[in-house]
Amino acid sequence: MTLLKHELKRNGKALLIWSMCVGAVCFGCLLLFESLAETMKSMAGLYAGMGIFAKALGMDRLSIATMEGFYSTEIGLIFATGGAMYAAMTGAAMLSKEEEGHTGEFLYTLPLGRLAIVRWKYLAMLVLVLLFQAIGIVWETAGFALAGEMPAPREYALYHLAQLLMQAEIGSICFLISSLSRKKQTGAALGLAVLLYLADLLCRVMPSIENLKYVTPYYFSNATDIFAEGTINMPLAALSFAVTAAAGICAGMIYERRDLAA
């Protein structure tokens, strides 16, 4: 528990910066909805008819002139990419920073054992992702309240539940990368978050690579899918959960047996 508290405190500044920046952007965009509503009504049909572009962003299924459509196609994208990048960055640094910062020679002399340390650090990463979600929801709720319109509560809750699982998966994969590296692979982690988003866009518009949906967690956590269909793709969500668990377990097994730099 002491190690968990230490990691939360150590990562608190980055959490506040990322969550405040992403949350404030979402908040500001929501405030724009009322002033842009009339303009978007006249442009909704044009957006829906933009072929591949409309299909990739879900504008062919939800009208951007409604709060749900505006949130799904605009704000949901901002929150998803920002949250994924934060989770990737956090996971990538959680273990490797001990070797890079030469603090491992103190940490691993404690009577905890490597596996216990990995468990606490992994739990800290998951808690940080959860806190990011909570802060983001507070910002968005404030924006909805001031805009005077709320999205469907069930779909909104499902979206953030899917986002939590998506960010946990990306964070876990980067946590696994962290267990293999002696230096923080922040650039690679952020690149992975962006690459997975690109894979989601491509598999939506190119039938020949549709199977990429099994690779990218952005697919099942997509806001337009959830708001349009009213549900989460459970097989893909279950696959994401399995990948998350497998990455965490593999990270512990690898780190326990690795030769660590002083």
Summary of the structure (lengths in Angstrom):
residues: 262
radius of gyration: 19.7
end to end distance: 24.4
largest distance: 65.9
contacts: 879
relative contact order: 0.15
helix: 80%
strand: 0%
